[in-house]
Amino acid sequence: MAQRVLEPGTTCWRTERADHLTSIVDAADYFRHAKSAMLQARKRIILIGWDFDTRIAFEPDRRTLEGPNRLGAFLKWLPKHRPDLDIYLLKWNIGAISALGRGMTPVFVHNWFSNPRLHFEIDGAHPVSAAHHQKIIVVDDALAFCGGIDMTVDRWDTSEHADRSRYRREPTGRRYGPWHDVTTAVDGQAARALGDQARARWLAATGEELEPVEPAHTIWPDGLEPTLHDVDVSIARTLPEYGDQKGVHEIEALYHAVIAGARHSLYLESQYLASRSIAEALAERLREPDGPEIVLVLPRNAEGWLEQKAMDGARRTLLHTLWEADIHGRFGAYYPVTAGERPIYVHAKVVVMDDTLLRIGSSNLNNRSMGFDSECDLAIEAVEPGDDIGRAAVDLRNKLIAEHLDVPFDKVAQEITNTSLISTIERLRGPGRSLQPFRRDTVADEDSVLAENALMDPERAPDTFGRRLGQLLSR
């Protein structure tokens, strides 16, 4: 087997064993499983995130779990029914302030919850205009979730991604569009390690040191089928240089190692394509006569006018870089659409390398994720190509493609076995819900003076001029 990609101290922070691991696709399932896990807590829950909105419902479509259905009410209710339980919630400070514009009372005002075992804080321990972007929940240091999904407005959706859904509404009643996302659940020592990271973030933000919880019982969400048992899980981070904290760039190293190490295929889902260093590494592999196929799944457009100018403009430039490098016809970039051909927003952050490695986390293919925002990803790597871990990676890739194309999983798996990744997508693409290709004419009018602007999407701390604008682009 080729040299391993995951190396603690270089491409990851540490590697720990999980008794169980599975990926969770889209927030309808994640919200339900997260609540199920929190209902099993006895000592401590830590919620670390870019944003939380206490008004969201865990199960807007069909309530099946005990306790209040809305996040804030549930967090008030739970300690009353678990006498030894403390709950810690940490939210990015700019996200907390911007919540006012969405009609939300920020969590730091919610200390009217009055229970001394509810601890709400905002995280300002980062450079000006940087974002705390990790998305972690840890329950009793026995189970943890880590990925791309925030417990906030506009996230809940099922994998059907209907054009219109009566349940896809903000607390104000406003409808929002279809949303695609992915996260991961782990237990065992891997969950304990994520607990260490969550406590470190709490300490950095608040100055309060939390002791580890000694897991006294097994926790796993009801109805969530583990994909893998007894698997090594690696944690990779980005942490910006700040105060006495040195910059941590494990995620950047991991991306480059994965790109360099791919033999046959790379499948990537990301909210953005804006990192020139990543795009150039992909382009170098495309120029090789025997390099891997590369498939990118991105949203049709970024959210908001300013974000579109900066991030879509950068994407246009980097897509041209990749198209020009694709002299062997091994590159495809796509965006998913609904049955009515309405764009589905891609917020997932996924990498599948061959039948060898799977990475799911909070980091995007943009500069901020490489060195300026705080990020946390999980990755697993096969011992031998095509073993249980390798099959799990391929199965998730095929599941995601099947979801996007609205075709059965088995059909995707069979097609890919018989032909290439891009050929499979092209053969199974159809009208209605499907994947639409990015082409030169698709992005022709997306050129912008803000594209690849270091002030808008910095990899390291920008000067003063770009800070206020950069705050608007941290998602």
Secondary structure as the mmCIF struct_conf table of DSSP 4:
data_model
#
loop_
_struct_conf.conf_type_id
_struct_conf.id
_struct_conf.beg_label_comp_id
_struct_conf.beg_label_asym_id
_struct_conf.beg_label_seq_id
_struct_conf.end_label_comp_id
_struct_conf.end_label_asym_id
_struct_conf.end_label_seq_id
HELX_LH_PP_P HELX_LH_PP_P1 ALA A 2 ARG A 4
BEND BEND1 VAL A 5 VAL A 5
STRN STRN1 PRO A 8 PRO A 8
TURN_TY1_P TURN_TY1_P1 GLY A 9 THR A 11
STRN STRN2 CYS A 12 CYS A 12
BEND BEND2 TRP A 13 TRP A 13
STRN STRN3 ARG A 14 VAL A 25
BEND BEND3 ASP A 26 ASP A 26
HELX_RH_AL_P HELX_RH_AL_P1 ALA A 27 LEU A 39
TURN_TY1_P TURN_TY1_P2 GLN A 40 GLN A 40
BEND BEND4 ARG A 42 LYS A 43
STRN STRN4 ARG A 44 GLY A 49
BEND BEND5 TRP A 50 TRP A 50
STRN STRN5 PHE A 52 PHE A 52
TURN_TY1_P TURN_TY1_P3 THR A 54 ARG A 55
STRN STRN6 ALA A 57 ALA A 57
BEND BEND6 PHE A 58 PHE A 58
BEND BEND7 PRO A 60 ASP A 61
BEND BEND8 LEU A 65 GLY A 67
BEND BEND9 ASN A 69 ASN A 69
STRN STRN7 ARG A 70 ARG A 70
HELX_RH_AL_P HELX_RH_AL_P2 LEU A 71 HIS A 81
BEND BEND10 ARG A 82 ARG A 82
TURN_TY1_P TURN_TY1_P4 PRO A 83 ASP A 84
STRN STRN8 ASP A 86 TRP A 92
HELX_RH_AL_P HELX_RH_AL_P3 ASN A 93 SER A 98
HELX_RH_3T_P HELX_RH_3T_P1 ALA A 99 ARG A 102
TURN_TY1_P TURN_TY1_P5 GLY A 103 GLY A 103
HELX_LH_PP_P HELX_LH_PP_P2 MET A 104 PRO A 106
HELX_RH_3T_P HELX_RH_3T_P2 VAL A 107 PHE A 113
TURN_TY1_P TURN_TY1_P6 PRO A 116 ARG A 117
STRN STRN9 LEU A 118 ASP A 123
BEND BEND11 HIS A 126 HIS A 126
TURN_TY1_P TURN_TY1_P7 VAL A 128 SER A 129
STRN STRN10 HIS A 132 HIS A 132
STRN STRN11 ILE A 136 VAL A 139
TURN_TY1_P TURN_TY1_P8 ASP A 140 ALA A 142
STRN STRN12 LEU A 143 GLY A 147
BEND BEND12 GLY A 148 GLY A 148
STRN STRN13 MET A 151 MET A 151
BEND BEND13 THR A 152 THR A 152
TURN_TY1_P TURN_TY1_P9 VAL A 153 ASP A 154
TURN_TY1_P TURN_TY1_P10 SER A 159 GLU A 160
BEND BEND14 ASP A 163 ARG A 164
TURN_TY1_P TURN_TY1_P11 ARG A 166 TYR A 167
STRN STRN14 ARG A 169 ARG A 169
TURN_TY1_P TURN_TY1_P12 PRO A 171 THR A 172
BEND BEND15 GLY A 173 GLY A 173
STRN STRN15 ARG A 175 ARG A 175
STRN STRN16 TRP A 179 HIS A 180
STRN STRN17 VAL A 182 ASP A 187
HELX_RH_AL_P HELX_RH_AL_P4 GLY A 188 THR A 206
BEND BEND16 GLY A 207 GLY A 207
HELX_LH_PP_P HELX_LH_PP_P3 GLU A 208 VAL A 213
BEND BEND17 HIS A 217 HIS A 217
TURN_TY1_P TURN_TY1_P13 ASP A 222 GLY A 223
BEND BEND18 THR A 227 THR A 227
STRN STRN18 LEU A 228 LEU A 239
STRN STRN19 TYR A 242 TYR A 242
TURN_TY1_P TURN_TY1_P14 GLY A 243 ASP A 244
STRN STRN20 GLN A 245 GLN A 245
HELX_LH_PP_P HELX_LH_PP_P4 LYS A 246 GLY A 247
STRN STRN21 VAL A 248 HIS A 249
HELX_RH_AL_P HELX_RH_AL_P5 GLU A 250 GLY A 261
BEND BEND19 ARG A 263 HIS A 264
STRN STRN22 SER A 265 GLU A 269
BEND BEND20 GLN A 271 GLN A 271
STRN STRN23 LEU A 273 LEU A 273
HELX_RH_AL_P HELX_RH_AL_P6 ARG A 276 ARG A 287
BEND BEND21 GLU A 288 GLU A 288
TURN_TY1_P TURN_TY1_P15 PRO A 289 ASP A 290
STRN STRN24 GLU A 293 VAL A 297
BEND BEND22 ARG A 300 ASN A 301
BEND BEND23 GLU A 303 GLY A 304
HELX_RH_AL_P HELX_RH_AL_P7 TRP A 305 GLU A 307
HELX_RH_PI_P HELX_RH_PI_P1 GLN A 308 ASP A 312
HELX_RH_AL_P HELX_RH_AL_P8 GLY A 313 ALA A 325
TURN_TY1_P TURN_TY1_P16 ILE A 327 HIS A 328
BEND BEND24 GLY A 329 GLY A 329
STRN STRN25 PHE A 331 VAL A 337
TURN_TY1_P TURN_TY1_P17 ALA A 339 GLY A 340
HELX_LH_PP_P HELX_LH_PP_P5 ARG A 342 ARG A 342
STRN STRN26 PRO A 343 PRO A 343
HELX_LH_PP_P HELX_LH_PP_P6 ILE A 344 ILE A 344
STRN STRN27 TYR A 345 VAL A 346
STRN STRN28 VAL A 350 MET A 353
TURN_TY1_P TURN_TY1_P18 ASP A 354 THR A 356
STRN STRN29 LEU A 357 GLY A 361
BEND BEND25 SER A 362 SER A 362
STRN STRN30 LEU A 365 LEU A 365
BEND BEND26 ASN A 366 ASN A 366
HELX_RH_AL_P HELX_RH_AL_P9 ASN A 367 GLY A 371
TURN_TY1_P TURN_TY1_P19 PHE A 372 PHE A 372
BEND BEND27 ASP A 373 ASP A 373
STRN STRN31 SER A 374 SER A 374
STRN STRN32 GLU A 375 GLU A 381
BEND BEND28 VAL A 383 GLU A 384
TURN_TY1_P TURN_TY1_P20 PRO A 385 GLY A 386
BEND BEND29 ASP A 387 ASP A 387
HELX_RH_AL_P HELX_RH_AL_P10 ASP A 388 LEU A 405
TURN_TY1_P TURN_TY1_P21 ASP A 406 ASP A 406
BEND BEND30 VAL A 407 VAL A 407
HELX_RH_AL_P HELX_RH_AL_P11 PHE A 409 ASN A 418
BEND BEND31 THR A 419 THR A 419
HELX_RH_AL_P HELX_RH_AL_P12 LEU A 421 LEU A 428
BEND BEND32 PRO A 431 ARG A 433
STRN STRN33 SER A 434 PRO A 437
TURN_TY1_P TURN_TY1_P22 ARG A 440 ASP A 445
TURN_TY1_P TURN_TY1_P23 VAL A 449 GLU A 452
TURN_TY1_P TURN_TY1_P24 ALA A 454 MET A 456
BEND BEND33 ASP A 457 ASP A 457
BEND BEND34 GLU A 459 ARG A 460
HELX_RH_3T_P HELX_RH_3T_P3 THR A 464 GLY A 466
HELX_RH_AL_P HELX_RH_AL_P13 ARG A 467 LEU A 472
TURN_TY1_P TURN_TY1_P25 LEU A 473 LEU A 473
#
